[in-house]
Amino acid sequence: MGLVVQKYGGTSVGSIERIKAVAERVVRARDGGDRIVVVVSAMAGETNRLFHLASELSESPSARETDVLVATGEQVSAALLAIRLHSMGHPTVSFLAFQMNLTTDSNHGRARIKSVQCDRVMRSLDDGKIVVVAGFQGVNPDGDITTLGRGASDLTAVALAAALKADACEIYTDVDGVYTADPNICPKARKLGRISYEEMLEMAGLGAKVLQTRSVELARRYNVPLVVRSSFGEGEGTRVGQEDQSMEDVLVSGVTLDQNQSKITVAGVEDRPGLAARIFSPIADAGIVVDMIIQNASADGRTDMTFTIGREDLTRALEIVTRTAGEIGAFSVRHNDQVAKVSVVGVGMRTHSGVASTMFNVLAAERINIEMISTSEIKVSVVVNSKYGELAMRALHDAFINGDGGPHGTPRESV
Amino acid sequence: MGLVVQKYGGTSVGSIERIKAVAERVVRARDGGDRIVVVVSAMAGETNRLFHLASELSESPSARETDVLVATGEQVSAALLAIRLHSMGHPTVSFLAFQMNLTTDSNHGRARIKSVQCDRVMRSLDDGKIVVVAGFQGVNPDGDITTLGRGASDLTAVALAAALKADACEIYTDVDGVYTADPNICPKARKLGRISYEEMLEMAGLGAKVLQTRSVELARRYNVPLVVRSSFGEGEGTRVGQEDQSMEDVLVSGVTLDQNQSKITVAGVEDRPGLAARIFSPIADAGIVVDMIIQNASADGRTDMTFTIGREDLTRALEIVTRTAGEIGAFSVRHNDQVAKVSVVGVGMRTHSGVASTMFNVLAAERINIEMISTSEIKVSVVVNSKYGELAMRALHDAFINGDGGPHGTPRESV
């Protein structure tokens, strides 16, 4: 008899009918012999409704009180699902964060989990009960309600699975697994049967929105086996786990596209120590996340510094950088908000070479100019003009995933 | 500097605009120098909406989980009001039941408060903060969420006022005080400036719906000064407190009407010990509350036993009583669901006689037949045909309150 944590997102519990369907699925798993802990998000739209109410009362609502407010969304879902399971004859008990001492730091709205006490959950499971847990919420050491950030019910599920040493953590969502690329852009995209934590992390960070990055990190740290699966169908979904040999046989497991990029170039920066820090410290202080940074080779003692940021941060970043550029005597500041980042991801790159050059050849064949390049152990990213973003993605997918990408382009097991 | 607990009901926080108005009122009280604890109900309609969701998932929803569900209504109101007060520049902190150890028994849906720990509330007040508390909710000794019953945010407010030794507990509602009678029926009804706990208890129990009976009982036990006041106007409202000499100078402080009555007569009951218990025990076991009981003088060793119950219980009570009547050999069971109870209430009755006879004379003058009579120290109730209920109420109000009721009919101080 196994112990399984199932997590259902907002769409999966978005209506009375859908809650009934989730209950059916939970009961099937229970009847299969597993002990079940279910983590639920707020009903679709509810969290936004609550944020909207707060915004009508304050331009910048108190972070502590906003957490008290929005945490009710998950509490309602948990109670409703428990009520349904009860009425189907299955003893069920719901738990909120404070009832499990799911303790976090005090960063309201984006708190990090510190610990969770599962003894009461475990006792309920031992008593034969189904346990339903409100996701997304925690309590800080003072007992104040916190929330873990948007989409963080995944995190609640993984943390519980780790603490309970669950046999699996199943993430039920509105897609049926992790794809080699966004099927809306790449019609030939295929669902992956398996993917490593590391690949999933790169793909989550690069704009594939199936799993929240922090929950994948946590799953990797505690080696929690994840399954991403549709709550509307019966497919096997995608398993996310530790890297193994068969994964390394495949060069590229996915191609991602991030269209929400913009680029800033500080031209004619004196090539001497400390100037990079002068440029990037004020940006970091403003809470703006810089993604790629490229420094060209120096010419005449001057260099160009180019970096990318999310498009929503462009205006603020330009103000900051323009000020700094004046102070350090740089020649000019240029920017471009029409850029996209295209990446190929795969643990196979660790042991095989040639991915980057294949990538450049594929893009050259499509006459797509590469504006920036960045690489990691299991990823190559390029920045291109955003109007070529989807074309680049499809070409790279054709080349690496659909099998015409050279000797290592064998498609990975797909379901 | 005083400490005041203010309680706002569902209508008072029923919309964003009304929450803003409540915040203005709280801030005025705070600016007046008082330390303020605000207890809020769920936004009007929210509790019903949540109960309805539960009913769509189960015919008899789990009581524990229903409490988890409906407790969110007050949590939302508390957070929203705290957000508004914050945005007006007033440091504010909200507390839920679990954060104050507001402990109850485990009777979900109608739990009774056992204790509340106010040290954190007190610390927040000492720090200059406004405290907002979610009403209606508690936690049982296991940490499960409980609720105190419909309208029980009043109870939360009084319990906190008692624990904090508050100078006043102000109940803000949609009426501007306690009236000598229901103004919808008695156009001449007047707002009372003051009323004793005992009178308020009788009037609350008799169908005046301004204050919840249990909260008046609690206020009396801990001598918490109550004020009932409109959240929409600026009136002084009605103070509810300990009886004093001036109250005793007034014979009748209020006239109440309960139209939700029905009457059952068991005729020809043998007049021997134990038969009253045989009749009423099964009714009590069925959870039916019997109000008045009258046993006529015995004739030929047989007596008639008449009692009143709420109209919604008539069918069940008749089934039970008919069965018992057969067992004990009574002659017949009659019933009438067209009766009303009219009562006059006043602490002055304790020291003055003649109220009952004046009452009978007034009703006789209106040719209203009295079907049953019951008296207590500060109340006389009669049961009449329900079609005469309103007429009886107006006639008694004219006689006792509007001043033509004899030597003791002086109107009490009214505002």
Contacts between the chains, C-beta under 8 A, distances in Angstrom:
chain1	res1	chain2	res2	distance
A	16	B	53	6.8
A	16	B	56	4.8
A	16	B	57	6.5
A	19	B	57	6.6
A	20	B	57	7.1
A	50	B	76	7.2
A	53	B	16	6.8
A	53	B	76	7.7
A	53	B	80	6.0
A	54	B	79	7.7
A	54	B	80	6.9
A	54	B	83	5.3
A	56	B	16	4.8
A	57	B	16	6.5
A	57	B	19	6.5
A	57	B	20	7.0
A	57	B	80	5.9
A	57	B	83	4.9
A	57	B	84	4.3
A	57	B	87	6.4
A	58	B	83	5.1
A	58	B	84	6.5
A	58	B	86	6.6
A	58	B	87	3.4
A	59	B	87	6.9
A	60	B	87	7.5
A	61	B	83	4.5
A	61	B	86	7.4
A	61	B	87	7.0
A	62	B	82	6.5
A	62	B	83	5.5
A	62	B	86	4.1
A	62	B	87	7.7
A	62	B	92	7.4
A	64	B	93	7.3
A	64	B	94	8.0
A	65	B	79	4.8
A	65	B	82	4.2
A	65	B	83	4.7
A	65	B	86	6.5
A	65	B	92	7.5
A	65	B	94	5.8
A	66	B	79	7.2
A	66	B	83	6.8
A	68	B	75	6.3
A	68	B	78	6.9
A	68	B	79	4.0
A	68	B	82	7.3
A	68	B	94	5.4
A	68	B	96	7.4
A	69	B	75	7.6
A	69	B	76	6.1
A	69	B	79	3.7
A	69	B	80	6.5
A	69	B	83	7.1
A	71	B	75	7.8
A	72	B	72	4.0
A	72	B	75	5.2
A	72	B	76	5.5
A	72	B	79	8.0
A	75	B	68	6.3
A	75	B	69	7.6
A	75	B	71	7.8
A	75	B	72	5.2
A	75	B	75	7.6
A	76	B	50	7.2
A	76	B	53	7.7
A	76	B	69	6.1
A	76	B	72	5.5
A	78	B	68	6.9
A	79	B	54	7.7
A	79	B	65	4.8
A	79	B	66	7.2
A	79	B	68	4.0
A	79	B	69	3.7
A	79	B	72	8.0
A	80	B	53	6.0
A	80	B	54	6.9
A	80	B	57	5.9
A	80	B	69	6.5
A	82	B	62	6.5
A	82	B	65	4.3
A	82	B	68	7.4
A	83	B	54	5.4
A	83	B	57	4.9
A	83	B	58	5.1
A	83	B	61	4.5
A	83	B	62	5.4
A	83	B	65	4.7
A	83	B	66	6.8
A	83	B	69	7.1
A	84	B	57	4.3
A	84	B	58	6.5
A	86	B	58	6.6
A	86	B	61	7.4
A	86	B	62	4.2
A	86	B	65	6.6
A	87	B	57	6.4
A	87	B	58	3.4
A	87	B	59	6.9
A	87	B	60	7.5
A	87	B	61	7.1
A	87	B	62	7.7
A	92	B	62	7.4
A	92	B	65	7.5
A	93	B	64	7.3
A	94	B	65	5.8
A	94	B	68	5.5
A	96	B	68	7.4
A	96	B	145	7.7
A	98	B	98	5.4
A	98	B	143	7.5
A	99	B	143	5.3
A	99	B	144	7.6
A	143	B	98	7.5
A	143	B	99	5.3
A	144	B	99	7.6
A	145	B	96	7.7
